[in-house]
Amino acid sequence: MTAARMKFAVNIPPFGELADPRELVALARQAEAAGWDGFFLWDHVVFHPFGNAVADPWVSLAAIATATERIRLGPMLTPLPRRRPWQVARQAVTLDWLSNGRLILSVGLGDPAQWDFGFFGEPTDNRVRAEMLDEGLAIITGLWRGERFHFEGKHYRLQELIFLPRPLQQPRIPIWVGGWWPHRRPMARAARWDGACPGADRWLTPDDWREIMAIVARHRTTDAPFDAVHSGPLPTDPDAAAEAIAPYAELGVTWWVADTLGDVPWDDPQWVEKIVPNIRQRVVQGPPKIG
């Protein structure tokens, strides 16, 4: 793994008033102007089964790609077992070209499983979805090579075909893999790809990342660049931010996804309405100017 400058991003839930893709485009423009390196969108069909407006992230990202020039973008993360992998391969390539090579594809099992899968009669079993995730990634990257490709798996089968165009980014669109820490198998899976973006029911500590990076090192088979993507509060004061990120940077963390939601409790019935002002404020504030 090679060292890289810490990059800063926001990960936006496209809910409530932010379910309007025009609002997301405006917010992405503000994020780019404020100096953020990445602008990512949650990927859910529903956030809560009753009443919350939700935008499709892929359609929204296409609009964002045409309205921005520099900022990296993508879903964070897309529940790949919920989607046909060949369709994701096609959408990703199109978005990669549309954004002039700025797409990052983040994938995972999807959480909550009941909301993303169960309400629609899709498999909720973690083992089944993990199998589908691995097969889906094999299919996507196989198709992206633009050569004759076929696939025979437990869940998916593809007859031989050639898939064009290839992604604009080469050797491929970066793939980040998520997982719920302290489960270790998702981090071993991530080591086979281009980055790890773990989540948890708390902010991960440097000790957590020390374990994660040890898992990645054990399973990594290449010295190609690898992104370690941390999510957590990010001070706006440069000195405080530098102090906060230093122990993570020393461990190899390359991206910091700033918390934009604030301290609104998840069980607050007005959670969506209350987080939107926090999101808008944090985006406009921009990342800390360090170094």
Contacts in CASP RR format, 6 or more apart in sequence:
PFRMAT RR
TARGET T0000
AUTHOR 0000-0000-0000
METHOD contacts of the structure
MODEL  1
MTAARMKFAVNIPPFGELADPRELVALARQAEAAGWDGFFLWDHVVFHPF
GNAVADPWVSLAAIATATERIRLGPMLTPLPRRRPWQVARQAVTLDWLSN
GRLILSVGLGDPAQWDFGFFGEPTDNRVRAEMLDEGLAIITGLWRGERFH
FEGKHYRLQELIFLPRPLQQPRIPIWVGGWWPHRRPMARAARWDGACPGA
DRWLTPDDWREIMAIVARHRTTDAPFDAVHSGPLPTDPDAAAEAIAPYAE
LGVTWWVADTLGDVPWDDPQWVEKIVPNIRQRVVQGPPKIG
1 216 0 8 1.000
1 217 0 8 1.000
1 220 0 8 1.000
1 223 0 8 1.000
1 225 0 8 1.000
1 226 0 8 1.000
1 252 0 8 1.000
2 223 0 8 1.000
2 224 0 8 1.000
2 225 0 8 1.000
2 226 0 8 1.000
3 252 0 8 1.000
4 225 0 8 1.000
4 227 0 8 1.000
4 254 0 8 1.000
5 254 0 8 1.000
6 245 0 8 1.000
6 248 0 8 1.000
6 249 0 8 1.000
6 253 0 8 1.000
6 254 0 8 1.000
6 255 0 8 1.000
6 256 0 8 1.000
6 290 0 8 1.000
7 37 0 8 1.000
7 38 0 8 1.000
7 72 0 8 1.000
7 254 0 8 1.000
7 255 0 8 1.000
7 256 0 8 1.000
8 35 0 8 1.000
8 36 0 8 1.000
8 37 0 8 1.000
8 38 0 8 1.000
8 234 0 8 1.000
8 255 0 8 1.000
8 256 0 8 1.000
8 257 0 8 1.000
8 258 0 8 1.000
8 286 0 8 1.000
8 287 0 8 1.000
8 288 0 8 1.000
9 36 0 8 1.000
9 37 0 8 1.000
9 38 0 8 1.000
9 39 0 8 1.000
9 40 0 8 1.000
9 72 0 8 1.000
9 255 0 8 1.000
9 256 0 8 1.000
9 257 0 8 1.000
9 258 0 8 1.000
10 31 0 8 1.000
10 36 0 8 1.000
10 38 0 8 1.000
10 39 0 8 1.000
10 40 0 8 1.000
10 257 0 8 1.000
10 258 0 8 1.000
10 260 0 8 1.000
10 279 0 8 1.000
10 282 0 8 1.000
10 283 0 8 1.000
11 40 0 8 1.000
11 41 0 8 1.000
11 42 0 8 1.000
11 76 0 8 1.000
11 231 0 8 1.000
11 257 0 8 1.000
11 260 0 8 1.000
12 18 0 8 1.000
12 24 0 8 1.000
12 27 0 8 1.000
12 39 0 8 1.000
12 40 0 8 1.000
12 41 0 8 1.000
12 42 0 8 1.000
12 260 0 8 1.000
12 279 0 8 1.000
12 283 0 8 1.000
13 41 0 8 1.000
13 42 0 8 1.000
13 47 0 8 1.000
13 261 0 8 1.000
13 272 0 8 1.000
13 275 0 8 1.000
13 279 0 8 1.000
14 21 0 8 1.000
14 24 0 8 1.000
14 41 0 8 1.000
14 42 0 8 1.000
14 54 0 8 1.000
14 55 0 8 1.000
14 57 0 8 1.000
14 60 0 8 1.000
15 42 0 8 1.000
15 47 0 8 1.000
15 52 0 8 1.000
15 53 0 8 1.000
15 54 0 8 1.000
15 55 0 8 1.000
15 272 0 8 1.000
16 52 0 8 1.000
16 53 0 8 1.000
16 54 0 8 1.000
16 272 0 8 1.000
16 273 0 8 1.000
16 276 0 8 1.000
17 23 0 8 1.000
17 53 0 8 1.000
17 276 0 8 1.000
18 24 0 8 1.000
18 27 0 8 1.000
18 55 0 8 1.000
18 276 0 8 1.000
18 279 0 8 1.000
19 53 0 8 1.000
19 54 0 8 1.000
19 55 0 8 1.000
20 55 0 8 1.000
21 55 0 8 1.000
21 59 0 8 1.000
21 60 0 8 1.000
21 63 0 8 1.000
22 63 0 8 1.000
24 41 0 8 1.000
24 55 0 8 1.000
24 60 0 8 1.000
24 63 0 8 1.000
24 64 0 8 1.000
25 60 0 8 1.000
25 63 0 8 1.000
25 64 0 8 1.000
25 67 0 8 1.000
27 39 0 8 1.000
27 279 0 8 1.000
27 280 0 8 1.000
27 283 0 8 1.000
28 39 0 8 1.000
28 64 0 8 1.000
28 67 0 8 1.000
28 68 0 8 1.000
28 71 0 8 1.000
28 73 0 8 1.000
29 67 0 8 1.000
29 68 0 8 1.000
30 283 0 8 1.000
30 284 0 8 1.000
31 38 0 8 1.000
31 39 0 8 1.000
31 71 0 8 1.000
31 283 0 8 1.000
31 286 0 8 1.000
32 39 0 8 1.000
32 68 0 8 1.000
32 69 0 8 1.000
32 70 0 8 1.000
32 71 0 8 1.000
34 283 0 8 1.000
34 284 0 8 1.000
34 285 0 8 1.000
34 286 0 8 1.000
34 287 0 8 1.000
35 71 0 8 1.000
35 286 0 8 1.000
35 287 0 8 1.000
36 71 0 8 1.000
36 283 0 8 1.000
36 286 0 8 1.000
36 287 0 8 1.000
37 71 0 8 1.000
37 72 0 8 1.000
37 255 0 8 1.000
37 287 0 8 1.000
38 71 0 8 1.000
38 72 0 8 1.000
38 73 0 8 1.000
39 64 0 8 1.000
39 68 0 8 1.000
39 71 0 8 1.000
39 72 0 8 1.000
39 73 0 8 1.000
39 74 0 8 1.000
40 73 0 8 1.000
40 74 0 8 1.000
40 75 0 8 1.000
40 76 0 8 1.000
40 104 0 8 1.000
40 106 0 8 1.000
40 257 0 8 1.000
41 55 0 8 1.000
41 57 0 8 1.000
41 60 0 8 1.000
41 61 0 8 1.000
41 74 0 8 1.000
41 75 0 8 1.000
41 76 0 8 1.000
42 57 0 8 1.000
42 75 0 8 1.000
42 76 0 8 1.000
43 57 0 8 1.000
43 58 0 8 1.000
43 75 0 8 1.000
43 76 0 8 1.000
43 77 0 8 1.000
43 78 0 8 1.000
43 79 0 8 1.000
44 54 0 8 1.000
44 115 0 8 1.000
44 116 0 8 1.000
45 54 0 8 1.000
45 82 0 8 1.000
45 115 0 8 1.000
45 116 0 8 1.000
45 119 0 8 1.000
45 120 0 8 1.000
46 52 0 8 1.000
46 54 0 8 1.000
46 115 0 8 1.000
46 119 0 8 1.000
47 54 0 8 1.000
47 115 0 8 1.000
47 272 0 8 1.000
48 115 0 8 1.000
49 115 0 8 1.000
49 119 0 8 1.000
52 272 0 8 1.000
57 74 0 8 1.000
57 75 0 8 1.000
57 78 0 8 1.000
58 75 0 8 1.000
58 91 0 8 1.000
58 95 0 8 1.000
61 73 0 8 1.000
61 74 0 8 1.000
61 75 0 8 1.000
61 95 0 8 1.000
61 103 0 8 1.000
62 94 0 8 1.000
62 95 0 8 1.000
62 98 0 8 1.000
64 73 0 8 1.000
65 73 0 8 1.000
65 95 0 8 1.000
65 98 0 8 1.000
65 99 0 8 1.000
65 102 0 8 1.000
65 103 0 8 1.000
66 98 0 8 1.000
68 99 0 8 1.000
68 102 0 8 1.000
69 100 0 8 1.000
70 102 0 8 1.000
71 102 0 8 1.000
72 102 0 8 1.000
72 103 0 8 1.000
72 104 0 8 1.000
73 99 0 8 1.000
73 102 0 8 1.000
73 103 0 8 1.000
73 104 0 8 1.000
74 95 0 8 1.000
74 103 0 8 1.000
74 104 0 8 1.000
74 105 0 8 1.000
74 106 0 8 1.000
75 105 0 8 1.000
75 106 0 8 1.000
76 106 0 8 1.000
76 176 0 8 1.000
76 197 0 8 1.000
76 257 0 8 1.000
77 106 0 8 1.000
77 107 0 8 1.000
77 108 0 8 1.000
77 110 0 8 1.000
77 176 0 8 1.000
77 178 0 8 1.000
77 197 0 8 1.000
78 88 0 8 1.000
78 105 0 8 1.000
78 106 0 8 1.000
78 107 0 8 1.000
78 108 0 8 1.000
79 107 0 8 1.000
79 108 0 8 1.000
79 109 0 8 1.000
79 110 0 8 1.000
79 111 0 8 1.000
79 116 0 8 1.000
79 117 0 8 1.000
79 129 0 8 1.000
80 88 0 8 1.000
80 107 0 8 1.000
80 108 0 8 1.000
80 132 0 8 1.000
80 133 0 8 1.000
80 136 0 8 1.000
80 137 0 8 1.000
81 108 0 8 1.000
81 109 0 8 1.000
81 110 0 8 1.000
81 117 0 8 1.000
81 122 0 8 1.000
81 123 0 8 1.000
81 128 0 8 1.000
81 129 0 8 1.000
81 132 0 8 1.000
81 133 0 8 1.000
82 110 0 8 1.000
82 116 0 8 1.000
82 117 0 8 1.000
82 122 0 8 1.000
85 135 0 8 1.000
85 136 0 8 1.000
85 137 0 8 1.000
85 139 0 8 1.000
85 140 0 8 1.000
85 156 0 8 1.000
86 139 0 8 1.000
86 140 0 8 1.000
86 143 0 8 1.000
86 158 0 8 1.000
86 163 0 8 1.000
88 105 0 8 1.000
88 136 0 8 1.000
88 140 0 8 1.000
89 139 0 8 1.000
89 140 0 8 1.000
89 143 0 8 1.000
89 144 0 8 1.000
89 163 0 8 1.000
90 163 0 8 1.000
92 103 0 8 1.000
92 105 0 8 1.000
92 140 0 8 1.000
92 167 0 8 1.000
92 173 0 8 1.000
93 144 0 8 1.000
93 165 0 8 1.000
93 166 0 8 1.000
93 167 0 8 1.000
93 168 0 8 1.000
93 173 0 8 1.000
95 103 0 8 1.000
96 102 0 8 1.000
96 103 0 8 1.000
96 167 0 8 1.000
96 168 0 8 1.000
96 169 0 8 1.000
96 173 0 8 1.000
97 165 0 8 1.000
97 167 0 8 1.000
97 168 0 8 1.000
100 168 0 8 1.000
101 167 0 8 1.000
101 168 0 8 1.000
101 169 0 8 1.000
101 173 0 8 1.000
103 169 0 8 1.000
103 173 0 8 1.000
104 173 0 8 1.000
104 174 0 8 1.000
104 175 0 8 1.000
104 176 0 8 1.000
105 140 0 8 1.000
105 173 0 8 1.000
105 174 0 8 1.000
105 175 0 8 1.000
105 176 0 8 1.000
106 175 0 8 1.000
106 176 0 8 1.000
106 177 0 8 1.000
106 178 0 8 1.000
106 197 0 8 1.000
107 133 0 8 1.000
107 137 0 8 1.000
107 175 0 8 1.000
107 176 0 8 1.000
107 177 0 8 1.000
107 178 0 8 1.000
108 133 0 8 1.000
108 177 0 8 1.000
108 178 0 8 1.000
108 179 0 8 1.000
108 186 0 8 1.000
109 126 0 8 1.000
109 129 0 8 1.000
109 130 0 8 1.000
109 133 0 8 1.000
109 179 0 8 1.000
109 186 0 8 1.000
110 116 0 8 1.000
110 117 0 8 1.000
110 129 0 8 1.000
111 180 0 8 1.000
113 124 0 8 1.000
113 126 0 8 1.000
113 129 0 8 1.000
114 124 0 8 1.000
116 122 0 8 1.000
117 123 0 8 1.000
117 124 0 8 1.000
117 129 0 8 1.000
118 124 0 8 1.000
123 129 0 8 1.000
123 132 0 8 1.000
128 155 0 8 1.000
130 185 0 8 1.000
130 189 0 8 1.000
131 154 0 8 1.000
131 155 0 8 1.000
132 155 0 8 1.000
132 156 0 8 1.000
133 189 0 8 1.000
134 189 0 8 1.000
135 151 0 8 1.000
135 153 0 8 1.000
135 154 0 8 1.000
135 155 0 8 1.000
135 156 0 8 1.000
136 156 0 8 1.000
137 175 0 8 1.000
137 193 0 8 1.000
138 151 0 8 1.000
139 151 0 8 1.000
139 156 0 8 1.000
139 158 0 8 1.000
140 175 0 8 1.000
141 172 0 8 1.000
141 175 0 8 1.000
142 149 0 8 1.000
142 151 0 8 1.000
142 163 0 8 1.000
143 149 0 8 1.000
143 163 0 8 1.000
144 163 0 8 1.000
144 166 0 8 1.000
144 167 0 8 1.000
144 172 0 8 1.000
144 173 0 8 1.000
145 166 0 8 1.000
146 162 0 8 1.000
146 163 0 8 1.000
146 164 0 8 1.000
146 166 0 8 1.000
147 162 0 8 1.000
148 160 0 8 1.000
148 161 0 8 1.000
148 162 0 8 1.000
149 158 0 8 1.000
149 160 0 8 1.000
149 161 0 8 1.000
149 162 0 8 1.000
149 163 0 8 1.000
150 158 0 8 1.000
150 159 0 8 1.000
150 160 0 8 1.000
150 161 0 8 1.000
151 157 0 8 1.000
151 158 0 8 1.000
152 158 0 8 1.000
167 173 0 8 1.000
174 194 0 8 1.000
174 195 0 8 1.000
174 227 0 8 1.000
175 193 0 8 1.000
175 194 0 8 1.000
175 195 0 8 1.000
176 190 0 8 1.000
176 193 0 8 1.000
176 194 0 8 1.000
176 195 0 8 1.000
176 196 0 8 1.000
176 197 0 8 1.000
176 227 0 8 1.000
176 229 0 8 1.000
177 186 0 8 1.000
177 189 0 8 1.000
177 190 0 8 1.000
177 193 0 8 1.000
177 195 0 8 1.000
177 196 0 8 1.000
177 197 0 8 1.000
178 186 0 8 1.000
178 190 0 8 1.000
178 196 0 8 1.000
178 197 0 8 1.000
178 198 0 8 1.000
178 199 0 8 1.000
179 186 0 8 1.000
179 187 0 8 1.000
179 190 0 8 1.000
179 197 0 8 1.000
179 198 0 8 1.000
179 199 0 8 1.000
180 186 0 8 1.000
180 198 0 8 1.000
180 199 0 8 1.000
180 200 0 8 1.000
181 187 0 8 1.000
181 198 0 8 1.000
181 199 0 8 1.000
181 200 0 8 1.000
181 204 0 8 1.000
181 208 0 8 1.000
181 212 0 8 1.000
182 200 0 8 1.000
182 208 0 8 1.000
182 211 0 8 1.000
184 215 0 8 1.000
186 196 0 8 1.000
186 198 0 8 1.000
187 196 0 8 1.000
187 198 0 8 1.000
187 212 0 8 1.000
187 215 0 8 1.000
187 216 0 8 1.000
188 215 0 8 1.000
188 216 0 8 1.000
188 218 0 8 1.000
188 219 0 8 1.000
190 196 0 8 1.000
190 197 0 8 1.000
190 216 0 8 1.000
191 215 0 8 1.000
191 216 0 8 1.000
191 217 0 8 1.000
191 218 0 8 1.000
191 219 0 8 1.000
191 220 0 8 1.000
191 226 0 8 1.000
192 219 0 8 1.000
192 220 0 8 1.000
192 221 0 8 1.000
194 224 0 8 1.000
194 225 0 8 1.000
194 226 0 8 1.000
194 227 0 8 1.000
195 226 0 8 1.000
195 227 0 8 1.000
195 228 0 8 1.000
195 229 0 8 1.000
196 212 0 8 1.000
196 216 0 8 1.000
196 226 0 8 1.000
196 227 0 8 1.000
196 228 0 8 1.000
196 229 0 8 1.000
197 229 0 8 1.000
197 231 0 8 1.000
197 255 0 8 1.000
197 257 0 8 1.000
198 204 0 8 1.000
198 208 0 8 1.000
198 212 0 8 1.000
198 229 0 8 1.000
199 231 0 8 1.000
200 208 0 8 1.000
203 231 0 8 1.000
203 232 0 8 1.000
203 233 0 8 1.000
203 259 0 8 1.000
204 212 0 8 1.000
204 230 0 8 1.000
204 231 0 8 1.000
204 232 0 8 1.000
206 247 0 8 1.000
206 248 0 8 1.000
206 251 0 8 1.000
209 228 0 8 1.000
209 230 0 8 1.000
209 248 0 8 1.000
209 251 0 8 1.000
209 252 0 8 1.000
209 253 0 8 1.000
210 251 0 8 1.000
212 228 0 8 1.000
213 228 0 8 1.000
213 251 0 8 1.000
213 252 0 8 1.000
216 226 0 8 1.000
216 228 0 8 1.000
220 226 0 8 1.000
226 254 0 8 1.000
227 254 0 8 1.000
227 255 0 8 1.000
228 251 0 8 1.000
228 252 0 8 1.000
228 253 0 8 1.000
228 254 0 8 1.000
228 255 0 8 1.000
229 253 0 8 1.000
229 254 0 8 1.000
229 255 0 8 1.000
229 257 0 8 1.000
230 248 0 8 1.000
230 253 0 8 1.000
230 255 0 8 1.000
230 256 0 8 1.000
230 257 0 8 1.000
231 256 0 8 1.000
231 257 0 8 1.000
231 259 0 8 1.000
232 256 0 8 1.000
232 257 0 8 1.000
232 258 0 8 1.000
232 259 0 8 1.000
233 244 0 8 1.000
233 258 0 8 1.000
233 259 0 8 1.000
234 241 0 8 1.000
234 244 0 8 1.000
234 245 0 8 1.000
234 256 0 8 1.000
234 258 0 8 1.000
234 259 0 8 1.000
234 287 0 8 1.000
234 288 0 8 1.000
235 241 0 8 1.000
235 244 0 8 1.000
235 288 0 8 1.000
236 285 0 8 1.000
236 286 0 8 1.000
236 288 0 8 1.000
237 288 0 8 1.000
238 288 0 8 1.000
238 289 0 8 1.000
238 290 0 8 1.000
238 291 0 8 1.000
240 288 0 8 1.000
241 287 0 8 1.000
241 288 0 8 1.000
241 290 0 8 1.000
242 288 0 8 1.000
242 290 0 8 1.000
242 291 0 8 1.000
245 253 0 8 1.000
245 256 0 8 1.000
245 290 0 8 1.000
248 256 0 8 1.000
258 282 0 8 1.000
258 287 0 8 1.000
259 282 0 8 1.000
260 275 0 8 1.000
260 278 0 8 1.000
260 279 0 8 1.000
260 282 0 8 1.000
260 283 0 8 1.000
261 275 0 8 1.000
261 278 0 8 1.000
261 279 0 8 1.000
262 275 0 8 1.000
262 278 0 8 1.000
264 271 0 8 1.000
264 274 0 8 1.000
264 275 0 8 1.000
264 278 0 8 1.000
265 271 0 8 1.000
268 274 0 8 1.000
END
